[in-house]
Amino acid sequence: MIQEAQASSVHLARPPAAIKRTFDVILAVVALVALTPLLLCLMAAIWCESPGNPIFVQERVGFNGRPFRLFKLRTMIPNAEAGLEPVAHLNEVQPPLFKVRKDPRVTRLGRFLRLTSLDELPQLANVIRGEMSLVGPRPPLGHEVSQYTAHQARRLTVIPGLTGLWQVSGRSDCSFDDLVALDLYYIDHWSFWLDLQLIAKTFWVVATCRGAY
């Protein structure tokens, strides 16, 4: 399926890809250094509210279907993923995605972190490691990818991103079909200028908490 998607996808040529990667690393390093005091404070607050590792590590699917470990600030009670089955019926979005506005597993601080998107900040480390880009399709879970058609699998033909066209177009308020359409538009129309526009729009979306839960 991924091979079929690659055959019908538009790949970044080497010079633009190198520019994108250089920009990613420079901005991610600067942001991570500047935000380290905030991250440390948030990690301490998470541990105080709900003892356990404040960093949540989850396997996601990245470029060309390769799995990687994605980092987030933990927003749920420890071992929340083990309790997915009891809340599966609460899903409010189109499968294969899973979103619940008032997920009972989310802590009080976790709701704030999700609303402000601060829980995503550790993914700057994923950007530096080359597993993610600042801009691109969001990295899916393995069980989501197993349900993809070849058309939908084209999302995996570029490096996944911290933000993207979907994030500035409603995020969780978008259907899965909308998400795929937005991501494929980004893949087919990529430019450095488009990345800059999406990064700028992300600050506004985060500030207004649009589509975040």
PyMOL commands that place a pseudoatom at each C-alpha (Angstrom):
pseudoatom trace, name=CA, resn=MET, resi=1, chain=A, elem=C, hetatm=0, pos=[0.000, 0.000, 0.000]
pseudoatom trace, name=CA, resn=ILE, resi=2, chain=A, elem=C, hetatm=0, pos=[2.774, 2.447, 0.939]
pseudoatom trace, name=CA, resn=GLN, resi=3, chain=A, elem=C, hetatm=0, pos=[4.645, 1.561, -2.272]
pseudoatom trace, name=CA, resn=GLU, resi=4, chain=A, elem=C, hetatm=0, pos=[1.515, 2.423, -4.281]
pseudoatom trace, name=CA, resn=ALA, resi=5, chain=A, elem=C, hetatm=0, pos=[1.220, 5.714, -2.435]
pseudoatom trace, name=CA, resn=GLN, resi=6, chain=A, elem=C, hetatm=0, pos=[4.864, 6.562, -3.125]
pseudoatom trace, name=CA, resn=ALA, resi=7, chain=A, elem=C, hetatm=0, pos=[4.392, 5.962, -6.828]
pseudoatom trace, name=CA, resn=SER, resi=8, chain=A, elem=C, hetatm=0, pos=[1.608, 8.558, -6.985]
pseudoatom trace, name=CA, resn=SER, resi=9, chain=A, elem=C, hetatm=0, pos=[3.175, 11.134, -4.678]
pseudoatom trace, name=CA, resn=VAL, resi=10, chain=A, elem=C, hetatm=0, pos=[5.227, 14.256, -5.309]
pseudoatom trace, name=CA, resn=HIS, resi=11, chain=A, elem=C, hetatm=0, pos=[8.548, 14.168, -3.445]
pseudoatom trace, name=CA, resn=LEU, resi=12, chain=A, elem=C, hetatm=0, pos=[10.609, 17.175, -2.452]
pseudoatom trace, name=CA, resn=ALA, resi=13, chain=A, elem=C, hetatm=0, pos=[13.687, 17.576, -4.606]
pseudoatom trace, name=CA, resn=ARG, resi=14, chain=A, elem=C, hetatm=0, pos=[16.997, 17.479, -2.745]
pseudoatom trace, name=CA, resn=PRO, resi=15, chain=A, elem=C, hetatm=0, pos=[17.769, 21.240, -2.640]
pseudoatom trace, name=CA, resn=PRO, resi=16, chain=A, elem=C, hetatm=0, pos=[14.317, 22.254, -1.257]
pseudoatom trace, name=CA, resn=ALA, resi=17, chain=A, elem=C, hetatm=0, pos=[14.401, 19.313, 1.166]
pseudoatom trace, name=CA, resn=ALA, resi=18, chain=A, elem=C, hetatm=0, pos=[17.812, 20.437, 2.425]
pseudoatom trace, name=CA, resn=ILE, resi=19, chain=A, elem=C, hetatm=0, pos=[16.527, 23.986, 2.935]
pseudoatom trace, name=CA, resn=LYS, resi=20, chain=A, elem=C, hetatm=0, pos=[13.480, 22.680, 4.811]
pseudoatom trace, name=CA, resn=ARG, resi=21, chain=A, elem=C, hetatm=0, pos=[15.638, 20.441, 7.012]
pseudoatom trace, name=CA, resn=THR, resi=22, chain=A, elem=C, hetatm=0, pos=[18.115, 23.218, 7.819]
pseudoatom trace, name=CA, resn=PHE, resi=23, chain=A, elem=C, hetatm=0, pos=[15.296, 25.585, 8.743]
pseudoatom trace, name=CA, resn=ASP, resi=24, chain=A, elem=C, hetatm=0, pos=[13.675, 22.875, 10.898]
pseudoatom trace, name=CA, resn=VAL, resi=25, chain=A, elem=C, hetatm=0, pos=[16.836, 22.177, 12.884]
pseudoatom trace, name=CA, resn=ILE, resi=26, chain=A, elem=C, hetatm=0, pos=[17.769, 25.811, 13.485]
pseudoatom trace, name=CA, resn=LEU, resi=27, chain=A, elem=C, hetatm=0, pos=[14.286, 26.869, 14.597]
pseudoatom trace, name=CA, resn=ALA, resi=28, chain=A, elem=C, hetatm=0, pos=[13.693, 23.718, 16.671]
pseudoatom trace, name=CA, resn=VAL, resi=29, chain=A, elem=C, hetatm=0, pos=[17.012, 24.070, 18.534]
pseudoatom trace, name=CA, resn=VAL, resi=30, chain=A, elem=C, hetatm=0, pos=[16.401, 27.756, 19.280]
pseudoatom trace, name=CA, resn=ALA, resi=31, chain=A, elem=C, hetatm=0, pos=[12.834, 27.080, 20.419]
pseudoatom trace, name=CA, resn=LEU, resi=32, chain=A, elem=C, hetatm=0, pos=[13.789, 24.097, 22.582]
pseudoatom trace, name=CA, resn=VAL, resi=33, chain=A, elem=C, hetatm=0, pos=[16.572, 26.022, 24.335]
pseudoatom trace, name=CA, resn=ALA, resi=34, chain=A, elem=C, hetatm=0, pos=[14.298, 29.010, 24.924]
pseudoatom trace, name=CA, resn=LEU, resi=35, chain=A, elem=C, hetatm=0, pos=[11.420, 26.867, 26.181]
pseudoatom trace, name=CA, resn=THR, resi=36, chain=A, elem=C, hetatm=0, pos=[13.424, 24.507, 28.423]
pseudoatom trace, name=CA, resn=PRO, resi=37, chain=A, elem=C, hetatm=0, pos=[12.583, 26.427, 31.672]
pseudoatom trace, name=CA, resn=LEU, resi=38, chain=A, elem=C, hetatm=0, pos=[8.870, 26.285, 30.780]
pseudoatom trace, name=CA, resn=LEU, resi=39, chain=A, elem=C, hetatm=0, pos=[9.082, 22.592, 29.943]
pseudoatom trace, name=CA, resn=LEU, resi=40, chain=A, elem=C, hetatm=0, pos=[10.798, 21.813, 33.242]
pseudoatom trace, name=CA, resn=CYS, resi=41, chain=A, elem=C, hetatm=0, pos=[8.104, 23.695, 35.180]
pseudoatom trace, name=CA, resn=LEU, resi=42, chain=A, elem=C, hetatm=0, pos=[5.326, 21.890, 33.300]
pseudoatom trace, name=CA, resn=MET, resi=43, chain=A, elem=C, hetatm=0, pos=[6.978, 18.508, 33.863]
pseudoatom trace, name=CA, resn=ALA, resi=44, chain=A, elem=C, hetatm=0, pos=[7.199, 19.208, 37.589]
pseudoatom trace, name=CA, resn=ALA, resi=45, chain=A, elem=C, hetatm=0, pos=[3.535, 20.271, 37.680]
pseudoatom trace, name=CA, resn=ILE, resi=46, chain=A, elem=C, hetatm=0, pos=[2.473, 17.111, 35.843]
pseudoatom trace, name=CA, resn=TRP, resi=47, chain=A, elem=C, hetatm=0, pos=[4.354, 14.909, 38.289]
pseudoatom trace, name=CA, resn=CYS, resi=48, chain=A, elem=C, hetatm=0, pos=[2.878, 16.735, 41.299]
pseudoatom trace, name=CA, resn=GLU, resi=49, chain=A, elem=C, hetatm=0, pos=[-0.690, 16.297, 40.034]
pseudoatom trace, name=CA, resn=SER, resi=50, chain=A, elem=C, hetatm=0, pos=[-0.264, 12.717, 38.843]
pseudoatom trace, name=CA, resn=PRO, resi=51, chain=A, elem=C, hetatm=0, pos=[3.007, 11.002, 39.864]
pseudoatom trace, name=CA, resn=GLY, resi=52, chain=A, elem=C, hetatm=0, pos=[4.677, 9.200, 36.995]
pseudoatom trace, name=CA, resn=ASN, resi=53, chain=A, elem=C, hetatm=0, pos=[6.819, 10.000, 33.979]
pseudoatom trace, name=CA, resn=PRO, resi=54, chain=A, elem=C, hetatm=0, pos=[5.762, 13.480, 32.791]
pseudoatom trace, name=CA, resn=ILE, resi=55, chain=A, elem=C, hetatm=0, pos=[6.907, 12.647, 29.258]
pseudoatom trace, name=CA, resn=PHE, resi=56, chain=A, elem=C, hetatm=0, pos=[4.555, 10.412, 27.295]
pseudoatom trace, name=CA, resn=VAL, resi=57, chain=A, elem=C, hetatm=0, pos=[6.251, 8.322, 24.614]
pseudoatom trace, name=CA, resn=GLN, resi=58, chain=A, elem=C, hetatm=0, pos=[4.111, 6.757, 21.902]
pseudoatom trace, name=CA, resn=GLU, resi=59, chain=A, elem=C, hetatm=0, pos=[5.004, 4.846, 18.765]
pseudoatom trace, name=CA, resn=ARG, resi=60, chain=A, elem=C, hetatm=0, pos=[3.832, 6.630, 15.641]
pseudoatom trace, name=CA, resn=VAL, resi=61, chain=A, elem=C, hetatm=0, pos=[4.239, 5.984, 11.924]
pseudoatom trace, name=CA, resn=GLY, resi=62, chain=A, elem=C, hetatm=0, pos=[6.528, 8.359, 10.074]
pseudoatom trace, name=CA, resn=PHE, resi=63, chain=A, elem=C, hetatm=0, pos=[8.073, 8.856, 6.654]
pseudoatom trace, name=CA, resn=ASN, resi=64, chain=A, elem=C, hetatm=0, pos=[7.547, 5.881, 4.315]
pseudoatom trace, name=CA, resn=GLY, resi=65, chain=A, elem=C, hetatm=0, pos=[5.796, 3.941, 7.065]
pseudoatom trace, name=CA, resn=ARG, resi=66, chain=A, elem=C, hetatm=0, pos=[8.765, 3.817, 9.433]
pseudoatom trace, name=CA, resn=PRO, resi=67, chain=A, elem=C, hetatm=0, pos=[7.793, 3.744, 13.136]
pseudoatom trace, name=CA, resn=PHE, resi=68, chain=A, elem=C, hetatm=0, pos=[9.354, 6.176, 15.599]
pseudoatom trace, name=CA, resn=ARG, resi=69, chain=A, elem=C, hetatm=0, pos=[8.904, 7.243, 19.221]
pseudoatom trace, name=CA, resn=LEU, resi=70, chain=A, elem=C, hetatm=0, pos=[6.954, 10.499, 19.526]
pseudoatom trace, name=CA, resn=PHE, resi=71, chain=A, elem=C, hetatm=0, pos=[7.353, 12.652, 22.645]
pseudoatom trace, name=CA, resn=LYS, resi=72, chain=A, elem=C, hetatm=0, pos=[4.582, 14.595, 24.379]
pseudoatom trace, name=CA, resn=LEU, resi=73, chain=A, elem=C, hetatm=0, pos=[3.918, 16.021, 27.811]
pseudoatom trace, name=CA, resn=ARG, resi=74, chain=A, elem=C, hetatm=0, pos=[1.655, 13.519, 29.555]
pseudoatom trace, name=CA, resn=THR, resi=75, chain=A, elem=C, hetatm=0, pos=[-1.932, 14.784, 29.725]
pseudoatom trace, name=CA, resn=MET, resi=76, chain=A, elem=C, hetatm=0, pos=[-3.609, 11.617, 31.021]
pseudoatom trace, name=CA, resn=ILE, resi=77, chain=A, elem=C, hetatm=0, pos=[-3.384, 9.470, 34.106]
pseudoatom trace, name=CA, resn=PRO, resi=78, chain=A, elem=C, hetatm=0, pos=[-0.526, 6.924, 34.011]
pseudoatom trace, name=CA, resn=ASN, resi=79, chain=A, elem=C, hetatm=0, pos=[-1.166, 3.860, 31.821]
pseudoatom trace, name=CA, resn=ALA, resi=80, chain=A, elem=C, hetatm=0, pos=[-4.217, 5.542, 30.260]
pseudoatom trace, name=CA, resn=GLU, resi=81, chain=A, elem=C, hetatm=0, pos=[-3.745, 3.693, 26.965]
pseudoatom trace, name=CA, resn=ALA, resi=82, chain=A, elem=C, hetatm=0, pos=[-4.474, 0.414, 28.766]
pseudoatom trace, name=CA, resn=GLY, resi=83, chain=A, elem=C, hetatm=0, pos=[-7.914, 1.822, 29.527]
pseudoatom trace, name=CA, resn=LEU, resi=84, chain=A, elem=C, hetatm=0, pos=[-8.935, 2.684, 25.969]
pseudoatom trace, name=CA, resn=GLU, resi=85, chain=A, elem=C, hetatm=0, pos=[-11.581, -0.026, 25.568]
pseudoatom trace, name=CA, resn=PRO, resi=86, chain=A, elem=C, hetatm=0, pos=[-13.957, 1.359, 28.248]
pseudoatom trace, name=CA, resn=VAL, resi=87, chain=A, elem=C, hetatm=0, pos=[-14.012, 4.766, 26.522]
pseudoatom trace, name=CA, resn=ALA, resi=88, chain=A, elem=C, hetatm=0, pos=[-13.940, 3.592, 22.886]
pseudoatom trace, name=CA, resn=HIS, resi=89, chain=A, elem=C, hetatm=0, pos=[-17.687, 4.192, 22.564]
pseudoatom trace, name=CA, resn=LEU, resi=90, chain=A, elem=C, hetatm=0, pos=[-17.172, 7.880, 23.404]
pseudoatom trace, name=CA, resn=ASN, resi=91, chain=A, elem=C, hetatm=0, pos=[-15.333, 8.601, 20.143]
pseudoatom trace, name=CA, resn=GLU, resi=92, chain=A, elem=C, hetatm=0, pos=[-16.617, 11.846, 18.600]
pseudoatom trace, name=CA, resn=VAL, resi=93, chain=A, elem=C, hetatm=0, pos=[-14.709, 11.864, 15.313]
pseudoatom trace, name=CA, resn=GLN, resi=94, chain=A, elem=C, hetatm=0, pos=[-14.609, 9.844, 12.121]
pseudoatom trace, name=CA, resn=PRO, resi=95, chain=A, elem=C, hetatm=0, pos=[-12.604, 6.592, 12.393]
pseudoatom trace, name=CA, resn=PRO, resi=96, chain=A, elem=C, hetatm=0, pos=[-9.782, 5.688, 12.240]
pseudoatom trace, name=CA, resn=LEU, resi=97, chain=A, elem=C, hetatm=0, pos=[-9.193, 8.755, 14.449]
pseudoatom trace, name=CA, resn=PHE, resi=98, chain=A, elem=C, hetatm=0, pos=[-10.181, 8.774, 18.125]
pseudoatom trace, name=CA, resn=LYS, resi=99, chain=A, elem=C, hetatm=0, pos=[-11.046, 12.017, 19.923]
pseudoatom trace, name=CA, resn=VAL, resi=100, chain=A, elem=C, hetatm=0, pos=[-13.185, 12.700, 22.983]
pseudoatom trace, name=CA, resn=ARG, resi=101, chain=A, elem=C, hetatm=0, pos=[-13.863, 16.242, 24.187]
pseudoatom trace, name=CA, resn=LYS, resi=102, chain=A, elem=C, hetatm=0, pos=[-14.240, 15.202, 27.842]
pseudoatom trace, name=CA, resn=ASP, resi=103, chain=A, elem=C, hetatm=0, pos=[-12.073, 12.104, 28.041]
pseudoatom trace, name=CA, resn=PRO, resi=104, chain=A, elem=C, hetatm=0, pos=[-12.251, 10.932, 31.686]
pseudoatom trace, name=CA, resn=ARG, resi=105, chain=A, elem=C, hetatm=0, pos=[-8.609, 9.804, 31.517]
pseudoatom trace, name=CA, resn=VAL, resi=106, chain=A, elem=C, hetatm=0, pos=[-7.330, 13.364, 30.965]
pseudoatom trace, name=CA, resn=THR, resi=107, chain=A, elem=C, hetatm=0, pos=[-6.074, 15.159, 34.080]
pseudoatom trace, name=CA, resn=ARG, resi=108, chain=A, elem=C, hetatm=0, pos=[-7.058, 18.712, 35.003]
pseudoatom trace, name=CA, resn=LEU, resi=109, chain=A, elem=C, hetatm=0, pos=[-3.632, 20.046, 34.013]
pseudoatom trace, name=CA, resn=GLY, resi=110, chain=A, elem=C, hetatm=0, pos=[-3.761, 17.833, 30.943]
pseudoatom trace, name=CA, resn=ARG, resi=111, chain=A, elem=C, hetatm=0, pos=[-6.879, 19.626, 29.705]
pseudoatom trace, name=CA, resn=PHE, resi=112, chain=A, elem=C, hetatm=0, pos=[-5.036, 22.935, 29.924]
pseudoatom trace, name=CA, resn=LEU, resi=113, chain=A, elem=C, hetatm=0, pos=[-1.998, 21.515, 28.135]
pseudoatom trace, name=CA, resn=ARG, resi=114, chain=A, elem=C, hetatm=0, pos=[-4.153, 20.178, 25.317]
pseudoatom trace, name=CA, resn=LEU, resi=115, chain=A, elem=C, hetatm=0, pos=[-6.163, 23.374, 25.031]
pseudoatom trace, name=CA, resn=THR, resi=116, chain=A, elem=C, hetatm=0, pos=[-2.975, 25.425, 24.658]
pseudoatom trace, name=CA, resn=SER, resi=117, chain=A, elem=C, hetatm=0, pos=[-1.088, 22.733, 22.669]
pseudoatom trace, name=CA, resn=LEU, resi=118, chain=A, elem=C, hetatm=0, pos=[1.780, 22.964, 25.161]
pseudoatom trace, name=CA, resn=ASP, resi=119, chain=A, elem=C, hetatm=0, pos=[1.767, 19.170, 25.366]
pseudoatom trace, name=CA, resn=GLU, resi=120, chain=A, elem=C, hetatm=0, pos=[3.230, 19.056, 21.848]
pseudoatom trace, name=CA, resn=LEU, resi=121, chain=A, elem=C, hetatm=0, pos=[6.404, 21.014, 22.704]
pseudoatom trace, name=CA, resn=PRO, resi=122, chain=A, elem=C, hetatm=0, pos=[8.621, 17.938, 23.348]
pseudoatom trace, name=CA, resn=GLN, resi=123, chain=A, elem=C, hetatm=0, pos=[8.195, 17.060, 19.679]
pseudoatom trace, name=CA, resn=LEU, resi=124, chain=A, elem=C, hetatm=0, pos=[10.786, 19.724, 18.967]
pseudoatom trace, name=CA, resn=ALA, resi=125, chain=A, elem=C, hetatm=0, pos=[13.198, 16.948, 19.975]
pseudoatom trace, name=CA, resn=ASN, resi=126, chain=A, elem=C, hetatm=0, pos=[11.640, 14.711, 17.309]
pseudoatom trace, name=CA, resn=VAL, resi=127, chain=A, elem=C, hetatm=0, pos=[12.274, 17.487, 14.788]
pseudoatom trace, name=CA, resn=ILE, resi=128, chain=A, elem=C, hetatm=0, pos=[15.929, 17.764, 15.792]
pseudoatom trace, name=CA, resn=ARG, resi=129, chain=A, elem=C, hetatm=0, pos=[16.288, 13.979, 15.562]
pseudoatom trace, name=CA, resn=GLY, resi=130, chain=A, elem=C, hetatm=0, pos=[14.991, 14.069, 11.977]
pseudoatom trace, name=CA, resn=GLU, resi=131, chain=A, elem=C, hetatm=0, pos=[11.860, 12.040, 12.713]
pseudoatom trace, name=CA, resn=MET, resi=132, chain=A, elem=C, hetatm=0, pos=[9.573, 15.021, 12.222]
pseudoatom trace, name=CA, resn=SER, resi=133, chain=A, elem=C, hetatm=0, pos=[9.504, 18.381, 10.497]
pseudoatom trace, name=CA, resn=LEU, resi=134, chain=A, elem=C, hetatm=0, pos=[8.096, 21.634, 11.834]
pseudoatom trace, name=CA, resn=VAL, resi=135, chain=A, elem=C, hetatm=0, pos=[5.406, 21.464, 9.129]
pseudoatom trace, name=CA, resn=GLY, resi=136, chain=A, elem=C, hetatm=0, pos=[3.802, 18.386, 7.622]
pseudoatom trace, name=CA, resn=PRO, resi=137, chain=A, elem=C, hetatm=0, pos=[1.010, 15.840, 8.124]
pseudoatom trace, name=CA, resn=ARG, resi=138, chain=A, elem=C, hetatm=0, pos=[0.551, 14.704, 11.709]
pseudoatom trace, name=CA, resn=PRO, resi=139, chain=A, elem=C, hetatm=0, pos=[2.102, 11.257, 12.365]
pseudoatom trace, name=CA, resn=PRO, resi=140, chain=A, elem=C, hetatm=0, pos=[-0.621, 8.600, 12.712]
pseudoatom trace, name=CA, resn=LEU, resi=141, chain=A, elem=C, hetatm=0, pos=[-0.847, 5.584, 14.984]
pseudoatom trace, name=CA, resn=GLY, resi=142, chain=A, elem=C, hetatm=0, pos=[-0.106, 2.129, 13.601]
pseudoatom trace, name=CA, resn=HIS, resi=143, chain=A, elem=C, hetatm=0, pos=[-3.689, 0.890, 13.920]
pseudoatom trace, name=CA, resn=GLU, resi=144, chain=A, elem=C, hetatm=0, pos=[-4.873, 3.931, 11.951]
pseudoatom trace, name=CA, resn=VAL, resi=145, chain=A, elem=C, hetatm=0, pos=[-2.419, 3.235, 9.125]
pseudoatom trace, name=CA, resn=SER, resi=146, chain=A, elem=C, hetatm=0, pos=[-3.579, -0.381, 8.939]
pseudoatom trace, name=CA, resn=GLN, resi=147, chain=A, elem=C, hetatm=0, pos=[-6.977, 0.977, 7.809]
pseudoatom trace, name=CA, resn=TYR, resi=148, chain=A, elem=C, hetatm=0, pos=[-5.595, 3.358, 5.167]
pseudoatom trace, name=CA, resn=THR, resi=149, chain=A, elem=C, hetatm=0, pos=[-6.346, 3.064, 1.477]
pseudoatom trace, name=CA, resn=ALA, resi=150, chain=A, elem=C, hetatm=0, pos=[-3.486, 3.697, -0.969]
pseudoatom trace, name=CA, resn=HIS, resi=151, chain=A, elem=C, hetatm=0, pos=[-4.879, 7.205, -1.456]
pseudoatom trace, name=CA, resn=GLN, resi=152, chain=A, elem=C, hetatm=0, pos=[-4.808, 7.936, 2.276]
pseudoatom trace, name=CA, resn=ALA, resi=153, chain=A, elem=C, hetatm=0, pos=[-1.346, 6.365, 2.637]
pseudoatom trace, name=CA, resn=ARG, resi=154, chain=A, elem=C, hetatm=0, pos=[0.093, 9.223, 0.564]
pseudoatom trace, name=CA, resn=ARG, resi=155, chain=A, elem=C, hetatm=0, pos=[0.178, 11.092, 3.887]
pseudoatom trace, name=CA, resn=LEU, resi=156, chain=A, elem=C, hetatm=0, pos=[3.205, 8.942, 4.713]
pseudoatom trace, name=CA, resn=THR, resi=157, chain=A, elem=C, hetatm=0, pos=[5.265, 9.996, 1.694]
pseudoatom trace, name=CA, resn=VAL, resi=158, chain=A, elem=C, hetatm=0, pos=[6.636, 13.087, 3.445]
pseudoatom trace, name=CA, resn=ILE, resi=159, chain=A, elem=C, hetatm=0, pos=[8.148, 13.590, 6.897]
pseudoatom trace, name=CA, resn=PRO, resi=160, chain=A, elem=C, hetatm=0, pos=[5.360, 14.202, 9.452]
pseudoatom trace, name=CA, resn=GLY, resi=161, chain=A, elem=C, hetatm=0, pos=[5.095, 17.596, 11.085]
pseudoatom trace, name=CA, resn=LEU, resi=162, chain=A, elem=C, hetatm=0, pos=[4.542, 19.364, 14.375]
pseudoatom trace, name=CA, resn=THR, resi=163, chain=A, elem=C, hetatm=0, pos=[1.977, 21.601, 12.687]
pseudoatom trace, name=CA, resn=GLY, resi=164, chain=A, elem=C, hetatm=0, pos=[0.405, 21.705, 9.265]
pseudoatom trace, name=CA, resn=LEU, resi=165, chain=A, elem=C, hetatm=0, pos=[-2.529, 22.681, 7.086]
pseudoatom trace, name=CA, resn=TRP, resi=166, chain=A, elem=C, hetatm=0, pos=[-4.908, 20.483, 9.104]
pseudoatom trace, name=CA, resn=GLN, resi=167, chain=A, elem=C, hetatm=0, pos=[-3.872, 22.089, 12.388]
pseudoatom trace, name=CA, resn=VAL, resi=168, chain=A, elem=C, hetatm=0, pos=[-4.642, 25.609, 11.152]
pseudoatom trace, name=CA, resn=SER, resi=169, chain=A, elem=C, hetatm=0, pos=[-7.924, 24.535, 9.516]
pseudoatom trace, name=CA, resn=GLY, resi=170, chain=A, elem=C, hetatm=0, pos=[-9.856, 23.331, 12.541]
pseudoatom trace, name=CA, resn=ARG, resi=171, chain=A, elem=C, hetatm=0, pos=[-7.805, 20.431, 13.929]
pseudoatom trace, name=CA, resn=SER, resi=172, chain=A, elem=C, hetatm=0, pos=[-10.142, 18.102, 15.819]
pseudoatom trace, name=CA, resn=ASP, resi=173, chain=A, elem=C, hetatm=0, pos=[-13.175, 19.814, 14.290]
pseudoatom trace, name=CA, resn=CYS, resi=174, chain=A, elem=C, hetatm=0, pos=[-12.174, 18.419, 10.867]
pseudoatom trace, name=CA, resn=SER, resi=175, chain=A, elem=C, hetatm=0, pos=[-13.302, 15.010, 9.636]
pseudoatom trace, name=CA, resn=PHE, resi=176, chain=A, elem=C, hetatm=0, pos=[-10.744, 12.370, 8.676]
pseudoatom trace, name=CA, resn=ASP, resi=177, chain=A, elem=C, hetatm=0, pos=[-11.589, 12.896, 5.007]
pseudoatom trace, name=CA, resn=ASP, resi=178, chain=A, elem=C, hetatm=0, pos=[-10.912, 16.620, 5.417]
pseudoatom trace, name=CA, resn=LEU, resi=179, chain=A, elem=C, hetatm=0, pos=[-7.628, 15.837, 7.182]
pseudoatom trace, name=CA, resn=VAL, resi=180, chain=A, elem=C, hetatm=0, pos=[-6.487, 13.623, 4.302]
pseudoatom trace, name=CA, resn=ALA, resi=181, chain=A, elem=C, hetatm=0, pos=[-7.520, 16.187, 1.686]
pseudoatom trace, name=CA, resn=LEU, resi=182, chain=A, elem=C, hetatm=0, pos=[-5.655, 18.984, 3.483]
pseudoatom trace, name=CA, resn=ASP, resi=183, chain=A, elem=C, hetatm=0, pos=[-2.512, 16.883, 3.939]
pseudoatom trace, name=CA, resn=LEU, resi=184, chain=A, elem=C, hetatm=0, pos=[-2.454, 15.807, 0.283]
pseudoatom trace, name=CA, resn=TYR, resi=185, chain=A, elem=C, hetatm=0, pos=[-2.931, 19.410, -0.809]
pseudoatom trace, name=CA, resn=TYR, resi=186, chain=A, elem=C, hetatm=0, pos=[0.099, 20.333, 1.300]
pseudoatom trace, name=CA, resn=ILE, resi=187, chain=A, elem=C, hetatm=0, pos=[2.164, 17.512, -0.199]
pseudoatom trace, name=CA, resn=ASP, resi=188, chain=A, elem=C, hetatm=0, pos=[1.260, 18.474, -3.762]
pseudoatom trace, name=CA, resn=HIS, resi=189, chain=A, elem=C, hetatm=0, pos=[1.701, 22.235, -3.299]
pseudoatom trace, name=CA, resn=TRP, resi=190, chain=A, elem=C, hetatm=0, pos=[4.628, 22.424, -0.877]
pseudoatom trace, name=CA, resn=SER, resi=191, chain=A, elem=C, hetatm=0, pos=[6.823, 25.512, -0.869]
pseudoatom trace, name=CA, resn=PHE, resi=192, chain=A, elem=C, hetatm=0, pos=[9.059, 27.127, 1.725]
pseudoatom trace, name=CA, resn=TRP, resi=193, chain=A, elem=C, hetatm=0, pos=[6.705, 30.116, 1.699]
pseudoatom trace, name=CA, resn=LEU, resi=194, chain=A, elem=C, hetatm=0, pos=[3.761, 27.811, 2.500]
pseudoatom trace, name=CA, resn=ASP, resi=195, chain=A, elem=C, hetatm=0, pos=[5.663, 26.431, 5.509]
pseudoatom trace, name=CA, resn=LEU, resi=196, chain=A, elem=C, hetatm=0, pos=[6.297, 29.960, 6.794]
pseudoatom trace, name=CA, resn=GLN, resi=197, chain=A, elem=C, hetatm=0, pos=[2.623, 30.846, 6.384]
pseudoatom trace, name=CA, resn=LEU, resi=198, chain=A, elem=C, hetatm=0, pos=[1.486, 27.745, 8.266]
pseudoatom trace, name=CA, resn=ILE, resi=199, chain=A, elem=C, hetatm=0, pos=[3.925, 28.360, 11.129]
pseudoatom trace, name=CA, resn=ALA, resi=200, chain=A, elem=C, hetatm=0, pos=[2.653, 31.937, 11.457]
pseudoatom trace, name=CA, resn=LYS, resi=201, chain=A, elem=C, hetatm=0, pos=[-0.988, 30.797, 11.384]
pseudoatom trace, name=CA, resn=THR, resi=202, chain=A, elem=C, hetatm=0, pos=[-0.239, 28.169, 14.023]
pseudoatom trace, name=CA, resn=PHE, resi=203, chain=A, elem=C, hetatm=0, pos=[0.529, 30.857, 16.610]
pseudoatom trace, name=CA, resn=TRP, resi=204, chain=A, elem=C, hetatm=0, pos=[-2.918, 32.398, 16.027]
pseudoatom trace, name=CA, resn=VAL, resi=205, chain=A, elem=C, hetatm=0, pos=[-4.708, 29.030, 16.173]
pseudoatom trace, name=CA, resn=VAL, resi=206, chain=A, elem=C, hetatm=0, pos=[-2.902, 28.092, 19.404]
pseudoatom trace, name=CA, resn=ALA, resi=207, chain=A, elem=C, hetatm=0, pos=[-3.681, 31.496, 20.939]
pseudoatom trace, name=CA, resn=THR, resi=208, chain=A, elem=C, hetatm=0, pos=[-7.408, 31.090, 20.175]
pseudoatom trace, name=CA, resn=CYS, resi=209, chain=A, elem=C, hetatm=0, pos=[-7.447, 27.370, 21.180]
pseudoatom trace, name=CA, resn=ARG, resi=210, chain=A, elem=C, hetatm=0, pos=[-9.369, 26.607, 17.999]
pseudoatom trace, name=CA, resn=GLY, resi=211, chain=A, elem=C, hetatm=0, pos=[-10.268, 22.927, 17.578]
pseudoatom trace, name=CA, resn=ALA, resi=212, chain=A, elem=C, hetatm=0, pos=[-8.160, 21.818, 20.553]
pseudoatom trace, name=CA, resn=TYR, resi=213, chain=A, elem=C, hetatm=0, pos=[-9.352, 19.148, 22.967]
for i in range(1, 213): cmd.bond("trace and resi %d" % i, "trace and resi %d" % (i + 1))
show_as sticks, trace
zoom trace
